[in-house]
Structure formats: structure tokens, C-alpha cells
């Protein structure tokens, strides 16, 4: 328990520190000026991601609640927000929230189930991303006059996305770790890693079985989860509609969807950039330019999105502390209830 308390405290301190550095770098005056510019529209912009996080949490909730291992939706919802907050402040790759999610639920559902559910959610999250990008490519191809170079780029991207979808479906059918362990055991310089992993083969097999179970035994839950996550991305696109409407730039939902799909595609291609610094602004400028929207608007949209992120980062980090206090309180109650009564 002492290690858990230390890890929880370290996560909180690191998160608050990075959050403070981001605020300092961005500038309080800058934040206040942009909030004033957005005005009333800032409320629906914030609310958009409340809905997105609800859908993300319910996707994970469906994956988790199986075989009698139930966990409350409220807990999943708060952990989802906190996990996304940690992802947003993770300098590279934006995957810091996944270990936190595993840590936060493993006592409730067991480590294999915790690990497999987070992996499954991440795989479904990526699948929905691929389908969003494919949807964007088809819609853009039929509704816009594109240059030859852009057509070639979109065609190549489509081929890559289809291959990724095929790969992810195969992993849902066959699992991940056992086949990975088998492959690396045949590579000379990776045999040491394979030997270490083989000591945990029982746990890896259990995780793989959980991954295969969702697709093979619960196909309805699998496709419903995929649909929910896809729908969550459609809601996320509404943010661009609200931001541009706030500055009297009249666009429709289809344009907002194009911006979201193109922006997320370019940002994920440049996933290795710390905190998406520069890549977000550059991606938005490129996408908006294709839609004949001024380049300067891309910088403004990025600025507003970062303010929205700051808000949800603050909420996510606060929820980590709330859950930490609640868990400590629940442990005290359990310890009290488990005490032997004293005979009079």
C-alpha cells in the first residue's frame, strides 16, 4: 500500500508541475484575452469534450463489465478524464494515461482484466480513428476539387489505413502477446527479452484470452464499442464548428469534420513531437488552407483548443486527488468493518 500511495502522490505532483509549466509558458494574460474573445462560446466548447469523455468512458465500461467483474460507470468516467489529462501532459507519444488507468482499476477487476481492457480500448480507439480518416477521405474526394498531388497522398493514406485495420482485426482475433513472444524468441538479440517475458507467460496468455474474448464471444459489445468511439470523434469535430462560429466564421458540420479528420491525421503522423508543439498549429494551418480558410485562423483555433485542454487537465488532475482520498477513506471503512468484535 505504501508503494501505491507514493506512486499516486508522484503522479499528482508531476502532473501539477507540468500543468503549471504549461500555464506559465502559455501566459495567463494570453489565456484571459482569448477567453474574452470566445465569450459565451467557450461553454459549448468545454461541454463538447464532456460528451466526448462520456462516450469514451462508456466504450471502456462496455469492454470491462463482463464475467461478473462489474465496476461503476462513475469510477470509469473519472478515471477516463484523469487518464486523458495525463496523456495531454505526457511530453512524447501521449500514452502516459494508459498505465494510470490500469493502476486505478486493477484492484477492482484484477491485473489481467485491467491490462486487457485498456489495451482493447486503445485498439478500438485507434480503429475508430482509422474509420474516421477513411470517411474523411471518401467525403473529401466526392465533395471537393482536389489537386493531383493531394489525390495521390489520400490514395496512399487510404491503402495504409486499410492495412492497419486488417492488422488490428487480426490482433483482436489472435491476441497480441503470445505471438509477439514467439516472434522475438527467434531473433538473436531479443532472446534475453523473450526469456524475461516467458517467465510471465501465464499472465500474458490470460491477457490475450481477454482480448480474444471480446471479439470472438461478445461481437455485439465489440461493434457497439467501436460505434460509440466513432460517434465520440464525430462529437469532437463539433468543437471546430463552435470555435469558428465564435469568431463569426460561418461553416457547416461537414467542414468541421474535414478539419478534425485532417488535423488528427497530420498530428498523429507527427506523434513523436513533445506535447504536439508546433505540429498542431502547422496541421491546422494546412487543413484550413485546403478549405480556403485563412492561415491565421489556424493559430487562433489551436490557441482555443489548448485553453480547453488546460481546463480538462485541471479537472483530470483534481479527480486523481479526489479518487485518492476516496480510496483511502474506503480502505479505512473496510479495515474498521473487518475488525473482530470484542465480547462484553
Secondary structure, 3 states (H helix, E strand, C coil): CHHHHHHHHHHHHHHHHHHHHHHHHHCHHHHHHHHHHHCCHHHHHHHHHHHHHHHHHHHHHHHHCCCCCCCCHHHHHHHHHHHHHHHHHCCCCCCHHHHHHHHHHHHHHCHHHHHHHHHHHHHHHHHHHHHHHHHHHHHHHHHCCCCHHHHHHHHHHHHHHHHHHHHHHHHHHHCCHHHHHHHHCCCHHHHHHHHHHHCCHHHHHHHHHHHHHHHHHCHHHHHHHHHHHHHHHHHHHHHHHHHHHHCCCCCCHHHHHHHHHHHHHHHHHCCCCHHHCCHHHHHHHHHHHHCCCCHHHHHHHHHHHHHHHHHHHHHHHHHHHHHHHHHHHHHHHHHHHCCCCCCC
